[in-house]
């Protein structure tokens, strides 16, 4: 069957807004092919970079944690990020003029992603080309690293109202101060972009800005700045590889 990239390219002539596309690919060759197809598809779509995943979700007990889940002591989630592969793909994305955005929700996943990002920056990749998607659980040590590296954290204020009813049971009292601590990230100097995580959460940016203000302690102008920052990045992620 076709890929998500095929769907994006087929819809490109009829899109009401331009899309800058993050591509999910398995190899540098697939990433390069996807970038070429996007470049040839007209003015409404363009290649933004690579999208990768290092873990799952807190809701599904698949976000990778350093310590077990409070309500499921036998699991720490699923860590699925190979550092060697990731380093190669980041170099490939950067060589194509693109960025790399990596989904990391749990603290174990974030730790591994920051290790890889640190190596990439040491190899000449600009921090502005690297982004952590979600950064949901950020203990103090990882907060200092995130701020020091200068990479962007793409946060989702919509997670605050949707996840708050079960977060305490999932993570326990001790870890609560470090989950969705968006205000702390901002105060530490981490560059933030505010996303919706649509279609998992409602897409309207005004709702996300309101939750950032009302649930994360942002001033209205700070919530607007985070939402505006995401406008500089992607509004779509598409798979380059076909799916059965």
N, C-alpha and C positions, 0 to 999 in steps of 0.2 A: 504494500500500500504506500501511498505518498507520505511525505513528512510534513511537519508543521511549517517548515520553511516553504514547502510547495504551496501551502494554503496562503501564507503571507504574500508570496509572489503573485499568486493568482488574484488576490484581492487588491494588489497595489494600485492598479489604475483607478479603482473606485474609492480609495481611502479619502475621508474628509480631512484628515490631518496627517502630516508626515510622521513616519515611524523610524526611529533609530533602533536597530535590532541587535539584541544579544543572541548569539548562536550557541546552541548546545551541540557540541561535536566531540567525537572520540579521538581524533588525531589531527595533527597540524594540516595534513592534506585536506581533510574534510572541512576544516575551518577556512582554509584558503579558497576552496571551491565555493563554499557558501558566500564568502565575501565577494567573490567574482560575480556570482549570480545576482546578488543584491545590487552591485554596482551597475549591472546591465539592465536592471528592472525599472529604471526611470526615476524621477525626482521624489517620489512619495515614500520610498524606502531607502535606507542606507545601512551599512555595516557599522555597528558600534563596538562589538567585541565578543568575548567569550563569556558564557554563563556556565558555571560548574557547581557541584553540590558536594558538601563534606559530611552532611548528616541529614536527619529527617526532621520530625516535629516533636514538640513537647506533648501535644495532644495525643499523638500516637505512640508515645514512649520510645521514639526512634531518634530524637535529638541526642547527640553523643555527649555524655556527662562524665566528669572526672570521678564523681561519686554516684552510687546507685540512686535511682528514683526513690523518693520517700514512700510512695504508695506501691512500689514494685521493687523490693530490695534485690531481686535477682537479676536486674538488668541495668545497664548503663547506656542503653541506646545503641545506635549503629554508626560507627565511624567508617566512612567510605571514600576517603581522600588519599590517593597515592601521591606522595610528595614528588617522586621523579616524574611521573606523568604530568602533574600540575605545573612543575617548573618548565617543562618542555612546551606545554600549551600556553603558558603566560608569555614565553619568549615569542611563540608564533603569533599570538594576538598582538603583541607590541610591535612585531615586525610588520604587521599589516596595518599599523596605525590605530589599533583598537585597544580597548581596555579589557580587564578581567574582573568579573563579579562572581564571588563565591558565596553560596548559601551556607551559613554557619549559625546555628541556633544554640547548641549546647556549648559549655565551656571547654570541653575536650576538643570539639571540632574547631572552635575559635583558636585554641592554642596551636593546633596543627596548621591552620590556615595562616596565622601570623608568622609561624616558622617559615613557611614557603614564601610569603610576601617579603619577609626580611631578606631571604636569599635573593629574591628577584630584584629588590631595590639595590642590594649590594652588587648585583650584576648589571646595573644600569637602567632598570625599568623605573620610570618616574612614579612616585607614590600616587599622583593624581590619576594614574591609569589603573589603580587597584581599588576594589570596593568589596566590603563585607556586606552580604545581604542578611539583614535581621540583627545579628549581634545581640541576641536576646538575653543571654546569660553572660555577664561580663564581670568576673571577680576583680578585685583591686589590682592584682598583678597584671592581668590582661588589659585592664583599662590603661595602665601606664604604658604598656607596649603599643597599644592601639594609637594612643595619642602621640607617642614618640615617633612612630613610623610615618604618620601623616596620611594614612590611607583613609578613605571615606567609609563611614558606616551608613548603610541605607536602612532606616528604621521604619517601623509600621505602627503608628499610634493607635490604629484600629485594633491591635492585639490587646490593648489595655482593657477595654470593656468586654471583649469576647472571651478572653482567657482568665480574667481575674476570679471568676467564681470557683475555679478548680486549681489555681496555681499553688495555693498553700498546701493542699493535699498532695499535689504532684511532686513538689520540690522540698517541702518542709520549711519551717520558720527561718532556719539559719540562712538559706539562700535567697529568700524573698527580696532583701535589699539590693541584690545584684541582678535581678531580672527586670527587663524593660526599664532600666534606670537611665532613661533618655536625658533627663535633666543633668545627671552626673556626667554623662558623655559630653554634653555641650560645655559644661563648666571645665572639663579637663582639656578642652580644645580639640576634640575629635571633630573633623569635618562631617557634617550630617546632611543626608538627603532624606526627605520624607516620602515614603511610598505607601500604596494602598494594599498591596498583595492581592489585588483583584485577579481572578474571580473568587478567591477564598474569602476576601472581605469586600465591603462596598467600595466602589471605585471613586466616589465623589471626593475631590481634594478638600472641599470645605469641611467635610465631616472629619477627615484626618487632622486638619488644622485645629478644629474645635476640640478633639480629644487630646491633642498635644497641649493645648492651652489648659483644658479643664482637668486632665488626668495626669499630665506629666510636668505641670508647673511652668510651661513655656509662656513667655510674653507673646502677645499676638504677632508682633513683628518677627520673633524668632520662629514661630510656627510657619509664617509665610515664607521666611528665608529657606527653611528646610524643604518646603513644598516646591519652591522655585528652583532649588538646587537639583531636584530630581528632573525637572524639565530640561536640564542640560544633558541628561543621560537618557536611558532607554525607556520606551513605553511598550516594548514587546520583547519576548524571548522565543526563539524558534529553533527547532531541532533541525540540524543539517542531515542527520542520518535517517534512513527510512525505518519504519516500524512495521512489524508483521501484523 
